[in-house]
Amino acid sequence: MIPHEKSPADNSMDTLTTDTATRRDFLKAGAVVTGATLAPGVLFYGVAHSRPADAPASAAVRWGMLIDTQKCGDGCKSCVTACNEENGLSGKTGPQDSQWIRKVDIRNLQTGAHHELPMLCQHCEKPPCVDVCPTGASMKRADGIVLVDRHICIGCRYCMMACPYKARSLVHEPLTEQKPDVPRGMGCVEACTFCVQRVDRDESPACVEACAKDGHNAMLFGNLNDADAPIAKALKSMASTEVRADLNLNTGVRYQGI
Amino acid sequence: MNIAFREIQAKQGYWLTMLVFGALAGMGVLSALYMEHNGHIVTGMTNQIVWGLPHVFAVFLIVAASGALNVASIATVFGKTLYKPLNRLSALMALTFLAGGLMALVLDLGRADRLVVAMTQYNFKSIFAWNVILYNGFFAIVIAYLWTMMDRKGAPWYKAVGTFAFVWRLILTTGTGSIFGFLVAREAYDAALLAPMFIIFSFNYGLAMFLLILMGLYKGDNRPLGDKLVNRLRSLLGTFVAASLYFTLVYHLTNLYFTKHHGLEAFLLLEGGIHTQMFWVGQVLIGYVVPMAILFNPATRGRGWTVIAAVAAVLGGLAQMWVTIIGGQAYPMDLFPGYTVTSSFYDGAVNAYSPALVEILLGIGGVATAILLTVGASKVLRFMPERLDDETLAALHGKH
């Protein structure tokens, strides 16, 4: 697991750490039932790392990703494979199969300059998919992650028409062997969730982890609102681009090197 | 003198019509069930061509529905009394064609079983959500409009409700056009022109359908239908076809002027294969040139020619919807201007589409449902004047 920078959820952890420390002093003095009292405290410390399940996502956070196309490995598809595995996608690439992340090859028509980059849901601040969705199934969480509510998606595919990044897929056939924490369903539209199940556990998206594991480190994930976060620092210090910046969608995913 | 309205008679022709269109509608429903059970994998639609043939038929029918109401609007709002005997059939067709179109649209949903969600959960920034409200409102208003025509108690509100229905239908077609007009991502859409263009298309397709149903019902039920009325409607159709051509011309000329759209225009007008053929042969030749050549030519005034012109306008309309909906998606989105793009998700590639039989049957099922409901309702209630021969009309309204 690659820990990402601190989120506001982590603030509660600080408080708890202090509380635990005070309690620890008290226990030291008392020297009674130390183990029994400390054990739940330690357990609580671990849980407090991530956002509690009943707490809403915070608007103080905006999750984002910076992709360095210079570091993106030629022909490497680790991010794609990791995504498929994490989210239970088949990995098939027929026209009716779901692809949440894909490797895109681009070549400049004038200069012939060639780049490879992963393309995924750009988690726009103003997502066209959310605008057009008739039922509100397409939605943006407070922390900027764009998701589809599987309970009210009617499968009209208007979001797929509206997305400038071709980020979305319709589930065209019955599914089996789904991942318990990644609900999917035939007839519903789906897309990259930034591995929301992992982010809520204080982990990075599977693609980011896989990219680092392979030594490329082309993908940086973190809180864009935290000035001390590596991603925010990187974005502040170097030139980066949004794909289809002309649309003014303020994407959460940024690229450098193109 | 008042005009007498009568139900059509349940003769052999009636039952045969009901049987044929009932079977087609049933096959549409069965296709939808098959799709619902197996998923969209059994269709030709993909993650690239996300809207297919069912949408071509559905949007055509919805647009034609609002256009079919035009005949009634001309009588009610613009006071042309010659058209007044036709206003019941006009309003009926507005309802039945909308029902047929919505049937094809709704049964194509990935989760058609969640229709109640679409009716109860609204995102008011979505044009689709507006359309759900506009369609439901249209049903209610047109039913009220029919009541003011058919029930003496409703008569005092005839003009007011008719005017409201006219305004509503203009907003409704604006909404239908804006489904595409408000899509910023794709080059073929993203144009305010699409809303007024769809309104003009609706005049055209709605009247062509109206003429065909009118002539079919009168012939089938052996009722007199005079040339005076048919020729008026013919000239009107000719004008609407010409106006459709004009809007099509402006749409493409605008795109041709902007360098950024040259790729799209080259695709639609020259290199797009089936889509290019659908445009030139379907939309332009069959949809515009043939009807205008017939409708504006005094030598081709016969009823048979009128049928050919109206059928051509309808086929041209379906071809136009193909070019707009399928052609617009087939042309790749430009994610990286100035670059060639390739990927496993078909970025940068012209997207292939070949409709499956289930889609064709669902689309035709929508059309069949519209016709089935129209004919069936004409049997049950008094939508059609007993006589529409020239003498009756002259006696009613004097010389026109």
Interface residues (C-beta under 8 A of the other chain):
Chain A: T93 P95 Q96 D97 S98 Q99 R102 K103 V104 D105 I106 R107 N108 L109 Q110 M119 P128 V130 D131 V132 C133 P134 T135 G136 I152 C153 I154 G155 C156 R157 Y158 M160 M161 A162 C163 P164 Y165 K166 R168 S169 L170 V171 H172 E173 P174 M186 G187 C188 V189 V243 R244 L247 I258
Chain B: E36 N38 G39 H40 I41 M45 T46 N47 Q48 V50 W51 L109 G110 R111 A112 R114 L115 V117 A118 Q121 Y122 N123 K125 S126 I127 F128 A129 N131 V132 I179 F182 L183 V184 A185 R186 Q329 M333 L335 F336 G338 Y339 T340 V341 T342 S343 S344 F345 Y346 D347 N351 A352
